[in-house]
């Protein structure tokens, strides 16, 4: 697969009408193919959370898929050395209306998805700055094998997860001036949650995301981390990180009521509650994230759906129940 592909014709004129066919129909065909391709790429990236995306109205669902597909392509492209300028050129071209793609019939799924994002960015006014911030954070992640402090790790989480969440917030409809900050907190919380339950996979790639200052504070060594040692020091180290993640989830949840549309609020509530539930699963496993993938059990799934429904219906003057983002 060729990440972030380009081509020869303008993405703004995706016309291949087969020799004189209706231009409007050709555009609709291009949009349909773009949405389908972005949906397939998004399904792979979103995994078990695709069901939450699926409840959104069609136009918003397609745009969410386009955003997630683009972010996946950006990360994949940047993983190959020397592609930084190419990625930025593609982003600039999208926002300048100068994206060069082959005729519709000859586009790859990734090229269709680029066109899908171009349409979504225009319709929902997704800021170019958020896309560039995400690319910057991905580049920084590739250069950074260790994080010395919590402040450094939080910047990483907000750069990777927060940038994506702000883009998605534009699609879902943010009806308050602080909504973007709440969205960024959601993205950061989800990124931190992924870090905590994927420690083993990150270690295999030479990455230690847990702040080195916290390892030193609790007397837990990098060698112990690489060896998968689970002791009282490690449990306390993990407990502090989980508290930080839950604080971010609570900050994020305060802004769900400012999303436009019942289905937008419900989709985000489902993702927030279910992803936060991974933290409870880590605790139930005794913080041992080295044995295998931590999963939600059936009782958590049932409880989570109920909590998500109530959270989606919450009004701005109602408090968030303390138990929602605590064990």
N, C-alpha and C positions, 0 to 999 in steps of 0.2 A: 504493500500500500504506500502511496506517495502522500505524506502528510501535507496539509495546507496547499493543495495543488493549484496551479494557475492554468492558463490556456490562451486561447487566441481571440475570443470574442467577448464583448462586454456583458457582464452579469445583469446590467440594466436592460439589455435587449436580448432576452433569452428566447429568440424566435427561430424556430426551425419548423415551419409550417408545412413542410413536405411539398413545396412547389406551388405556392399561391393560396394556401389555406387561410382560414380566418385568423388574424393576428391575435385577437382577444382570446380565442380558444387556445392558441399556441401558448399564450402567457399563462392561462389557467393550467394547462398541461405542465408547464415548467414549474409552477407553484406546487402542484400536486406531487410531482416527482420529488421536488425539493423537500416537502413536508414528510413524505414517506421515507426518504433516505435519512433525514435528521431523526425521525422517530426510531428507525432501526439502530442507528448509532447511539441514540439516547438510551434505548432499552438496555443495551450492553453496559453503559456507564452507570445507569440508575439502579440496576439490579432489582432487588426486592421493593424499592420505592417507586417503581414505575406505575404501580397500581394507584398511588396517590396522584401522580401526574395525569393518569388516565381520566380522573373525575373532572378535570378542568374543562371549561368550554373549549370548543374546537380551535378557535384562533389562538387563545392563550396557551392551550396544550401544545400546539404546533410550535409556538414561539419559545416555550420553555425547552422543548426538545432541541430546537435550533441552538439555543444558548449552550446547553449542556454538550451538544455535539461539537460546537466550535471549541469549547474549552478543552474537550478531550483531544481534539486535533492539535490545538496549540501546545498542550503538554507533550504529546507524542512528537511533534515536530521539533520542539526545543530539546528533546532528549538526544537528538542527533547533533553532533558538534557543527558549528558554523551556520546554523539556520536562523540565528537571531534576526538578522537583517531581513531575510525572506519573510519571516512571520510578521514583522512590523510593516513591511511593504504590503502584505495582504490586508492587514487591518486598516492601514491608511487607504488602500484602494477601495475597500468596502465602504468606508465613510465618505470617500470622495466621489462615489458613484462611478468608479473606474475599474471595478473588478473584471478581470479578463478571464473568461471561461470558454470552453468549447461549446459548439451547438448542443442543444438539450439532449439530442439522441445519443451523443457521444460522451456525456459526462459520467464520471465515476460517482459512487455514492458520496464521497467526500466533497466533490465539486458541487453536487446537488445541495449538500448540507451548507456549504458556504453561501449559496444563493438563498437558502432558507434563513440563514442568520442575517443576511443583507436586508431581506424583507422585514424580519422581526425588529432589527435595529431601527429601521425607518419608521415602522408603524408605532412602536412603543417607546421611541426616543431613548434608546439605551445609550448612555454616554460612552464615547470612545475612550475616555479616561479610565473607566472601569475595566475595559478589555485590556488596555495597556498595563494597568496596575496588575491584572492577573498574569499577564505575560512576564512582567518584571519579577513578580513573586516566584513564578516557576523557574526563571533563570537563577534567582538568588538561591532557591532550594537546591538546584543542581550544584551550586558552588559551596554549599554549607553542609558539612557532615555533622556538626555539633552546634548546640545552642548553649551559650554560657549562662544565660539568665532567663527568667520567666518573661521579662519584657521582650527579649529576642524571639522566644517561641510564640508569644502572643502576636507579634508583628507578622510572623510567618503565617499563623492561623488566619489572621484577618486579611493578609495578602492573598492567600490561596482560596480559603473558603469565603471570606467576607466579600471579595470582589465579585465572585460568582453570585452570591446571594443578593448583592445590590442590583446586578443585572436582572436577576429573576424578579426582584421586587418591582422593577419598572414594568415587567410583563404582567405581574399579578395585580398591579394597581396600588400605589402607595398614596394614601389620602391624608398624610400628615407630614409636617416638615421634619420630624424626627424619625420617620419610618425607615429611612435608609440606614441609620445607625442601628436600629433594631435588627434590620436584615443582616447587617455586617456581623452583629453578635451571633446570630443564628449560624451563619456560615463558619465563623470561628469556632463555635461550640461543636459543630459537626466535624470539623477538621481535627480538633483536639480529641474528640471521642475516637475517631479513626486511628489517631496516633496511639492512644492508650491500649486499644485492643489489637493493634497490629504491630506491636513492638518486635515480635520475632521476625516478621517479614522485613521490617525496616533494618533490623540489625544485620540481616543477611545481605542487605545492600550497602552496608557500611554506614548506616545512619543511626545516630542517637539523638532523638528529639527531646527526651527528658532533660530539663535544664541541669547543666553540670553543677550549678550552685546548689541545687536541691539534692543531687547525689551526695555532694560533700556535706551538706547540712545533716543528712540522715546517716552518714557513714556507710553508704552503699557504693561499691566501686564499679567502675566500668567492666572490670573482669567478671564480677559477679553477674552483671547484667548480661554479658555475652554468654555466660554459662547458664543463664536461666534460673538463678538462685531466687527462691521465694522465701523470704524470712520476714521477721517483724519490721525490719528497716525498710524493706521493699514495700511492704503493705502500707506503711505510713507515707512513704514517698508517693505511692499511687493514690492514697486517700486524698492527699493535698491536690493532686492534679484533677481528680474527679470533682472535688469541691469547686475548683476553678471552672471546670466545664459546666457544672450545674448553675453557677452564677451567670455564665454567659447565656445558658438556655433560658433562665428566668428573665434576663434583660431582653432577649429576643421575643419571648412570649408576650411581654407587655405591648409589643407592637403589632401582634397578629390582628387585633381588633381594628387596626387602621388599614387593613387591606380591603380592596374594593371587590365585593362579591362573595356570596356565601361559599361557593365552591373553592375560591382562592383561599379563604380562611381555613376551610376544612382540610384542603390538601396540605397546607403548611403545618397545620396542627398535627395531622397524622405523622408527617415526617419528623417533626420536633419531638413528639412524645415517644415514637418508636425508636428514634435514634438515641434519645436520652435513656431509653430502657436498656441499651447496651451497657451503660454504666452500672446499672443494677445487676445485670448478668455477670459483669466482671467481679462485683462484690460477692455475689453468691458463689462464684468459683474460687473464692479465697484470694482474689487478685492474681491467680495463676493464669497469665495470658500466654504462657509459653507452650502449653500442651497441645492446643489446637484452637480453632476458631470459636469465639464466644458467640452464642446464639440466644435469641429470646425464646422462652418456652411458651406454650399455648396460653397459660394463665396470664402471662405478661401481654401477649397479643390482645387478648380479650379485654383486659383492664385498660390497655393503651388506647384501644378504639373508643371506649367509653370516655376516657379523659380527653381524647382529641375532639370528640363531639361537643363536650362541654366547653373546652377551650375555644373552639371555633365560634361558639355562641356568646362568649364573654363580651360584656360591654366595657368601655374604658374606665368606668367608675367601680368595677368589681375587682376585688383582689384575686390574684392567682393562688389557688390552694397550695400551701407549702409542700404537701406530699407529692405534687406533680413532678417535681424535679429533685426529689430526695428519696432515699430508700424507704 
